[in-house]
Amino acid sequence: MSYDMIAILMFSTMMLMMITGQRVFGAIGFVAVLASVTLWGVGGSDLGFSAAMKLMKWYPLLTLPMFIFMGYILSESRLADDLYKMFHVWFGSMPGGLAIGTIGLMVIISAMNGLSVAGMAIGATIALPELLKRNYDKLMVTGVIQAGSSLGILVPPSVVLVLYAMIARQPVGQLWLAGVVPGLMMAAMFIAYIYIRCRINPALGPVLSADELDMPLAEKLALLRAGILPLMIFAVMMVPFISGYTSLVESSVVGALAAFLAAVVKGRMTRAVFETATRQTLAISCMFMWIILAALAFGAVFDGLGAVRSVEGFFVDRLGLGPWEILILMQLSYLIMGTFLDDTAMLVIVAPLYVPLVKMLGFDLVWYGVLYTITCQIAYMTPPFGYNLFLMRAMAPDEVSLNDIYRSIIPFVGVMVLALVLVMAFPQLSLWLPNHVYGN
């Protein structure tokens, strides 16, 4: 059997196992180890062991549990509530102001957690009921929360970019910095869309009543101080890192410790909060480590088969496609896979092929990491199996139907596609900041 056929058989077997409901890391790892033993005999069993050693020696992986723990502390101790109260008061006087404030809340939560789940949970439980109570259009606000929460996998400290960094062997710090400008740009585009739509049709996002806006300045400033606390945690964590005083791992520890102390000072660090945050951190960290381990083993088999060179030959020699045409096809494949797979599954399935291929085509792997992440954001929100769609359905009140959820994401997906095109057309949007900080 040719190596090309072996590669196709591995992919088809892995996809079949996933369709039957097997765990992602189990399907990928099983296929990788079985293929290695079949191809290279007993010695192939060392493949999984070598991948495990490589994973355990990857020092930046320590940032993963730290940032996840920080995010859950902020979420479970309800420190994020103060942020929304601040946005509620300070932005409520403009059309769509609360929806704009919700995007701001999502950006801040994303900058403290690295996952879209936390932003979705906070938005659906805190912001959505308040927005609906104030007669905001349910399609508008449902889309706002889904789009805003998706920023969690792009704005640093993105856990998805940590996973990409391990597979692509790229510096996590540069990838995080590469996501800053595109993430803020996308948030600004969301805000511009909300503001323009609500100016055209004020009924979509009515301003607060006079009674709610009539608040003493001292009370407004008190809310402002309370809302600034999470921003101070982020600043304490990231400013020393960007300035070069702390390493990436040290900054993650500082952030986790700052969030913990803030919850203690505010009197919200209960045993239940600490236990929930610790358990969730352990569960998510272990899940990601198993996925990375399986992906490394799978990628090693593909390197041994020379599958990357075969794929490159198929696109370049047989189809006669140029680098940009191949890149666009790769992004389209992510969008298609995103209709039935989550971001980590997409990455570990095709990364062994796509990442080396991108490098062979002459593209920057840090820039491509941002493209991949934005594509994952879009895939998160596309039917029928978009991850954020199901999260919203599970958390939204009964008055928001699944049909409403599907319809609500249409304009925001359009905005995200435009952002993807801009980052593809202007790579410096993602590369300027890491090049400036690291002096490349």
SVG drawing of the C-alpha trace seen along z (x, -y; Angstrom):
<svg xmlns="http://www.w3.org/2000/svg" viewBox="-41 -64 56 69">
<polyline fill="none" stroke="black" stroke-width="0.4" points="0.0,0.0 1.3,-3.4 2.0,-6.1 -0.7,-8.3 -3.3,-5.5 -2.1,-5.0 -2.5,-8.7 -6.1,-8.6 -6.9,-5.5 -5.7,-7.1 -7.8,-10.2 -10.9,-8.2 -10.6,-5.9 -10.2,-8.9 -13.2,-10.7 -15.3,-7.6 -14.4,-7.2 -15.3,-10.8 -18.7,-10.4 -19.4,-7.5 -19.0,-9.7 -15.5,-8.8 -13.5,-11.4 -11.2,-13.6 -7.9,-12.6 -8.9,-8.9 -9.7,-8.8 -6.6,-10.6 -4.2,-8.9 -5.5,-5.4 -5.1,-5.9 -1.6,-7.3 -0.3,-4.5 -2.0,-1.8 -0.5,-3.2 3.0,-3.5 3.0,0.1 1.6,1.4 4.2,-0.5 7.3,-0.2 6.7,2.7 7.2,2.8 9.5,-0.2 6.6,-2.3 5.1,-2.1 7.7,-4.6 5.9,-7.2 3.4,-8.0 6.1,-8.0 8.2,-10.4 5.2,-12.7 4.5,-12.6 8.1,-13.6 8.0,-16.4 4.8,-17.7 6.1,-17.5 9.2,-19.4 7.3,-22.3 7.7,-24.9 5.1,-27.4 2.4,-24.8 2.4,-25.9 0.5,-29.0 -2.6,-26.9 -3.8,-26.0 -2.9,-29.4 -5.0,-31.4 -7.9,-28.9 -7.9,-29.2 -7.8,-33.0 -10.8,-33.0 -12.9,-30.7 -12.0,-32.7 -13.3,-35.9 -16.4,-34.1 -17.3,-32.1 -16.6,-34.9 -18.9,-37.2 -16.2,-39.9 -17.3,-40.2 -20.7,-41.4 -19.2,-44.7 -17.9,-45.2 -21.4,-44.9 -22.9,-47.2 -20.2,-49.8 -21.0,-49.4 -24.7,-49.5 -24.4,-53.0 -21.8,-54.6 -23.0,-53.4 -26.8,-53.3 -27.5,-56.7 -26.6,-56.0 -28.6,-53.8 -27.5,-50.2 -25.3,-51.3 -25.8,-48.2 -25.1,-45.9 -21.9,-47.9 -21.0,-47.6 -21.6,-43.8 -19.0,-43.6 -16.6,-45.6 -17.4,-43.1 -16.6,-40.2 -13.3,-41.6 -12.2,-42.0 -13.4,-38.6 -11.6,-37.1 -8.4,-38.9 -8.6,-37.1 -9.7,-33.6 -8.6,-32.5 -11.8,-30.4 -15.1,-31.4 -17.1,-29.4 -16.5,-31.9 -17.6,-34.8 -20.7,-32.9 -21.7,-31.9 -21.3,-35.5 -23.0,-37.1 -26.0,-34.6 -26.5,-34.7 -25.8,-38.4 -26.2,-40.5 -28.9,-38.7 -31.7,-38.9 -30.9,-42.6 -30.9,-43.4 -34.2,-41.5 -35.8,-43.2 -34.9,-46.6 -36.7,-45.7 -33.5,-45.1 -34.2,-43.1 -33.6,-39.5 -32.0,-38.7 -29.6,-41.6 -28.5,-40.7 -28.3,-37.0 -25.9,-37.6 -24.0,-40.1 -23.3,-37.6 -22.3,-34.8 -20.0,-37.0 -18.5,-38.7 -17.8,-35.4 -16.0,-34.1 -13.3,-36.7 -12.1,-34.5 -10.1,-32.3 -8.4,-35.2 -7.6,-37.9 -4.7,-36.8 -4.3,-34.7 -6.0,-32.4 -5.9,-28.8 -6.4,-27.8 -3.3,-29.7 -1.4,-27.8 -2.5,-24.6 -1.5,-25.9 1.9,-27.0 2.6,-23.5 1.7,-21.9 3.3,-24.5 6.3,-24.9 5.9,-28.7 6.4,-31.1 3.2,-31.5 4.1,-35.1 4.3,-36.1 1.0,-34.3 -0.8,-36.1 0.5,-39.5 -0.4,-38.7 -4.0,-38.2 -4.3,-41.6 -4.8,-44.0 -7.1,-41.6 -9.1,-40.9 -9.6,-44.6 -10.3,-45.4 -13.0,-42.7 -14.5,-44.0 -14.5,-47.6 -16.3,-46.3 -18.9,-44.6 -19.4,-47.9 -19.6,-49.9 -22.3,-47.5 -24.3,-47.7 -24.1,-51.5 -25.0,-52.1 -28.0,-49.6 -29.3,-51.1 -29.0,-54.7 -31.0,-53.6 -33.6,-51.7 -33.5,-52.9 -36.1,-50.2 -33.4,-47.6 -31.4,-49.1 -33.4,-51.7 -31.6,-54.0 -32.1,-53.7 -35.0,-55.5 -34.5,-58.8 -34.9,-57.3 -32.1,-54.8 -29.8,-57.5 -30.5,-59.8 -27.7,-58.6 -25.4,-60.8 -21.9,-61.2 -20.4,-59.7 -22.3,-56.5 -21.2,-56.4 -17.6,-56.8 -18.0,-54.0 -19.2,-51.7 -16.3,-52.8 -13.8,-51.9 -15.5,-48.5 -15.4,-47.8 -11.7,-48.8 -10.6,-46.0 -10.6,-43.3 -8.8,-45.7 -6.1,-46.2 -5.7,-42.4 -5.1,-42.2 -2.6,-45.2 -0.7,-43.7 -0.4,-40.5 0.4,-41.7 2.4,-45.0 5.4,-43.4 5.4,-40.7 5.2,-43.1 7.9,-45.3 10.2,-42.3 10.3,-42.1 8.6,-38.7 8.4,-35.6 5.2,-34.3 4.8,-31.6 5.6,-34.1 3.0,-36.5 0.4,-33.7 1.1,-33.0 0.9,-36.7 -2.5,-36.9 -3.9,-33.8 -2.6,-35.1 -4.0,-38.6 -7.5,-37.2 -7.4,-35.0 -6.4,-38.0 -9.0,-40.2 -11.7,-37.7 -10.4,-37.4 -10.3,-41.2 -13.9,-41.5 -15.0,-38.8 -16.1,-36.5 -13.6,-33.7 -15.7,-31.0 -14.9,-27.3 -17.4,-26.5 -15.8,-29.1 -12.3,-27.8 -13.4,-24.2 -15.3,-24.8 -12.5,-26.9 -9.9,-24.2 -12.0,-21.3 -12.7,-23.1 -9.1,-24.1 -8.0,-20.5 -10.6,-19.1 -9.9,-21.5 -6.1,-21.4 -6.1,-17.6 -8.4,-17.6 -6.1,-20.0 -3.0,-18.0 -4.4,-14.7 -5.4,-16.4 -1.9,-17.9 -0.3,-14.5 -2.5,-12.8 -1.8,-15.5 1.9,-15.2 1.8,-11.5 -0.4,-11.8 1.9,-14.5 4.9,-12.3 3.4,-9.5 2.6,-11.9 6.1,-13.3 7.4,-9.7 5.0,-9.1 5.9,-12.2 2.2,-13.1 2.9,-16.8 5.0,-16.6 2.3,-14.5 -0.4,-17.1 1.9,-19.9 2.5,-18.0 -1.2,-17.4 -2.1,-21.1 0.9,-22.6 1.8,-20.0 -1.5,-18.3 -4.0,-21.2 -1.5,-24.0 -2.6,-26.2 -0.7,-29.2 0.2,-29.7 -2.8,-32.1 -5.3,-29.8 -4.1,-26.9 -4.3,-29.1 -7.9,-30.1 -8.9,-26.4 -7.4,-25.5 -9.4,-28.3 -12.6,-27.1 -12.0,-23.5 -11.8,-24.8 -15.2,-26.5 -16.7,-23.3 -15.2,-21.2 -16.4,-23.8 -20.0,-22.9 -19.5,-19.6 -16.2,-19.8 -14.9,-22.1 -11.7,-24.1 -9.3,-21.7 -10.5,-18.8 -10.1,-20.8 -6.6,-21.8 -5.3,-18.3 -6.9,-16.7 -5.4,-18.9 -2.4,-20.5 0.0,-17.7 -0.7,-18.6 -1.6,-22.3 1.1,-23.8 4.1,-22.3 2.4,-23.1 1.9,-26.7 5.6,-26.9 6.5,-25.3 4.4,-27.9 6.4,-30.7 3.8,-32.1 4.4,-33.2 3.2,-30.6 2.4,-33.2 0.2,-35.1 -1.4,-31.8 -2.2,-31.0 -4.3,-34.2 -6.0,-33.2 -6.8,-29.8 -8.2,-31.2 -10.5,-33.7 -11.7,-30.9 -12.5,-28.9 -14.5,-31.8 -16.6,-31.8 -17.0,-28.0 -18.1,-28.4 -21.1,-30.3 -22.1,-28.4 -25.0,-25.9 -25.8,-23.1 -23.3,-22.2 -21.6,-25.5 -20.3,-25.3 -21.6,-28.7 -25.0,-28.0 -25.5,-25.0 -24.0,-26.9 -26.5,-29.7 -29.4,-27.3 -28.5,-25.7 -28.2,-29.0 -30.7,-31.3 -34.3,-31.8 -37.2,-30.0 -38.3,-33.0 -35.1,-32.7 -35.7,-29.8 -33.1,-27.9 -34.3,-29.6 -33.7,-33.0 -30.2,-31.9 -29.4,-30.7 -30.8,-33.9 -29.0,-36.2 -25.5,-35.2 -25.9,-36.1 -24.7,-39.7 -21.9,-39.0 -20.6,-36.1 -20.5,-38.6 -18.4,-41.0 -16.0,-38.2 -15.5,-37.1 -14.7,-40.8 -12.1,-40.8 -10.6,-37.5 -10.3,-39.0 -8.6,-42.1 -6.1,-40.1 -5.3,-38.0 -4.9,-41.0 -2.8,-43.0 -0.6,-40.5 0.9,-43.4 -2.4,-43.7 -1.3,-40.6 2.5,-40.8 3.2,-44.4 2.8,-44.1 4.9,-40.9 7.6,-42.2 7.7,-45.5 7.8,-43.9 10.3,-41.1 12.3,-43.3 12.1,-40.9"/>
</svg>
